[in-house]
Structures are given as C-alpha cells and as structure tokens.
Amino acid sequence: MTEWWTYRLSDLLMFSARTYYRMFEIYNAEVWPGHLAALGVGAAIVVVSTRRSAWAARVACALLALCWFWVAWALLWQRYAPVNWAAEWFAAAWAIEGALLLLCASFWKQVRVDARSGPARSVGFGLALFALAVQPLLGMLFGRPWQQAEVFGLAPDPTAIFTLGQLLLLRPIHDRSDAASMPAPAWVLWPIPLAWSLVGAATLWTMKAPDAWLMPCAVVLVLFAARRSSRYP
Amino acid sequence: MPVQVRDTTTRRDVLRTASLLVPSALWPRIGVAQGAVSAGTAVATKPIPSTGELLPVVGLGSWITFNVGNDRVAREACADVMRAFFDAGGRMIDSSPMYGSSQAVIGDGLARLGRAAPLFAADKVWIWSGAGGPGQIEESRRRWGVPRFDLLQVHNLLGWEEHLPTLFAMKAAGQLRYVGITTSEGRRHREIEAVMRSQPIDFVQVTYNPLDREVEDRILPLALERRIGVIANRPFREGALLRELQRHPLPPWAAEIGCDGWAQFALKFIVSHPAVTCAIPATSSVAHVRQNLGAAHGRLPDAALRRRMAAHVAAL
C-alpha cells in the first residue's frame, strides 16, 4: 500500500456497524445452544484456576485452546472473513494462539496456576468473571439487541479479555531440583491476545461503538497487574 | 456485456441540455465540455468521451454498503436497492475485489432481479502481481455472474504498469469495453496525471464533491483535454458530508435546480462539472437510491450556480 501514512483507521473499515453486529446475531442463532457449553467451559476454567497446581494450569490452557480454535474457525474464518479480508489473518493468529495454549497444556509442566493474593489474582479473576458475565450484556446497555451478544468462547473480544486475565494467573516455575528444567516460556502466550485487544478496540472505535474503550482499559489493567506481580509481559 | 440501454432522451432534451452547457463552455480553466448532458424529464446522461455511449450521471457504488457477507436479509435489501436503482434509470454499478463480499452481493442481486438489467458493470483489479490479475478478474466476473465487465479499472493504481497491458489486451479481444484507473481522497494525483497523459485509458475515478475539489485544478481539465471519462467517488465522504450538511437548512435557491435535499445538492454539483461523467454514491437504502437518482433529473447548475454552491458549502 503506497502512501500508507495517508490512510486513517476509518479508511480501513470495510463494513458497517450494522453488518458487524448482524454477524453476531446470525452466528448466535446458528450456534445456539453452544452458548451454554461455552459458558460452562469458562466457568470450569475459573474453578480450575482456583487450584494452585500444574494440572490446573494444563486443564485451563487446554480449555482455552479449545475456545481459541473455535473462534478462529467458526467466527473469524467462516463468518468474519467474507466481510473483512484481514480476518483470514486474524483466524490464523487465533489458531496459532490455540496451538500455543495446547502446547502449554501438553508439555509445559513448569507452569502453575498461581492464585495467591495480589493484583494479578484480583485482576485475573475479575477480568475472567467480567468477560463471562458482564461483557455479553454490555451491548444491551448501549442499545443493541440481546441477540447480538458477544459471548465468551464464541466471540473474540470476551475470549481475549478472559484469556488475558487467565494469563495473569499463570506462573512459570523453575524446578530447582531438576537442573535440566527451564521455566516455561509463558510469555509467548501474551502477544496475540494483546494484539487482538488492540484490533478489537480499533474496530469498535472506527465504528464509533460506545464500548470501544473497554478493550484498551482491560489491556492497561492487565499490564499494570502484570508489572506489579512481576508476571509477563 | 450486452447492454440494454435505458435511454429515454428526446431531441428536445438534448437541445435543452445544450443550452445548459453554454456557461460551462465559457469557463476559463475548464475549456470545452466533454459532451452534452441530456437532462429534463428523463434521467440525465453524459457521453463516455471515448465512444459517445451515454451513461446516466448517477451510478451506484458498493464500498461498505454492499459488503454484508452471507446475511440473507441484508442481501435482499441490497437487491431491493439495485432494483430501485435500475427502475429509476441507473446503469453503472461499481465494485472491487477489495470490497469484501460486495461483488458476490451484486451478483446475488442481479440473479434475484431475474431480468436483463440495464447494467453497466464496473469493477477493478486490485493485486500487486500482474500475473495474478487475470485470475482475479475472472474470479470477480464469476462473483458478479456477468459474461464480461463493461469497465475494469486498476484500483488505487496498484501495479498499474503490469495490469494496464492486460486490460488493453482484453479490450482489444472484445472481453472488455473500457479501461480505467482509480484513486481516492487525493492520493497519488501526480501519478494519475502521468497515466492519463501516457496511456489510452477511457476512465479515471477520483474523489470529487463540494468540499474535495483538488481535482478541479489539474485532473479534470486534463480529462477534458485527453477525452477521458471521470467517475466521481466518495461524493458524500461516506455519509459524513451529508451528516454535516443536514444540520443546516437547504438554501432556498437550491429549488432553482430542483434539489429536494442535500444529497441531490451535492450530486448535482458534482455531475454538472463538464469533465465528470458520473458520480457513484453508495447506499443501502431504497429511499436514498431514489433520492440520488433524483439528482439526475431536472436542471443541472451552470457555472455561476456551481460557484455559489461550493461557496455555500464551504461556509457552513
């Protein structure tokens, strides 16, 4: 793209807000009652994350991987790509994050869920509960019909926010009794959810959606909590 | 593609139109007009400079408005817009492979109309690689469901050095009727000028509206000189211009040229420029497409009134 600096974000928005939210409305109708399963998966992750153990981290990562794969295929690839050619790349990024989470679940035994008190715990669980219970209702608060609700595990924005909260709870552990062990590179799980938060916020902002501020606020909160708790990033 | 021209122009219309052009011919910067505007009771048309074929001065864009994906309800609404567009005398529909599902939605709409639409199919090639051009064009044609395009344009000049020879070859082989280039929002005007001077193109598509008038300085005079048709995109700045204008009352003198709203005000300003062949407002509303086509009826402003229109909008 030549003269790329002359393009505004709004120049890149190739669909209307009506089309965007209708996509969720049609998707929700088509995947119902998958919402119940998705919320069940989210609740299971929250419950599991209260346990401070390696298996809890692995179960949480596996369930999250399932959500990222589903969103990549069912929403971004199948439904978003027809109206946004960049969505194919988004879908690839979501599939990569799903694969990384699956790798974490399968091989990275040096990761624990660390639910000790502190900003990471508060923000982590807070964002997870927000994404599960509050975010789907926000649309109604801003005048959109409930049929267009964006639900964790099915829609990208609440899934990304939930994931960022969950990543705050993961803690790489260096097993000192095993000289060969290395802390798991848990930082690799951060870039894609963070990047999506910016993409999602930019999309909403260019559509002049009143809830466009949500994702940037979540990112700031997560980064603050991560720094205070010496977590990644 | 075979075109069923919906032209109800009468000799009286042409004579009436010729009188409208007299002031335009006196413009010091513009020079000679591209051709007669036929207006009056029928939809106003202008000749494509390279062939003389008449085109209605208001077409239909598809950026954003027709990119509705697989939403059946929205696709039906788009088909309704197309039906209203053709019923009101419109012909040119413009799209691009960059516009997401718009091409497929247009093809779906044409199939739903179930009759020979008087379509002037304008699309674009938008890919870096020259080798990828023919494949993309064929895919676009398949989505539209037309036997061939009337006009293909190099979108935003992307890879124009490689694509134009392909398009000229298609035109020579009878697979295409017109060749053009596009830009928007004032980008790459020097390069646009260079292509206009060096290549035998039929159309150039640029942004032009009562506020975005940079093309009046060089591009439009050059189009007149080189006998290149001009398609005006973003006539309403994607609706932002109308939203701003609608905060103000329409000036009473707009009634002199039959404007019943700001959309018609803007469109009449655009298409009355002697170099402009047509404008391509995009809409997803049947009421709006009828309003837009309404600008192709009645009087068009002369040079003095155009100056007054531009000054009025700039002052708001």
Interface residues (C-beta under 8 A of the other chain):
Chain A: T2 E3 T6 S10 D11 L13 M14 F15 S16 R18 T19 R22 M23 I26 R79 P82 V83 N84 W85
Chain B: W63 I64 T65 N67 V68 G69 N70 D71 V73 A74 M98 Y99 G100 S101 A104 N156 L157 E185 R187 R188 E238 S284
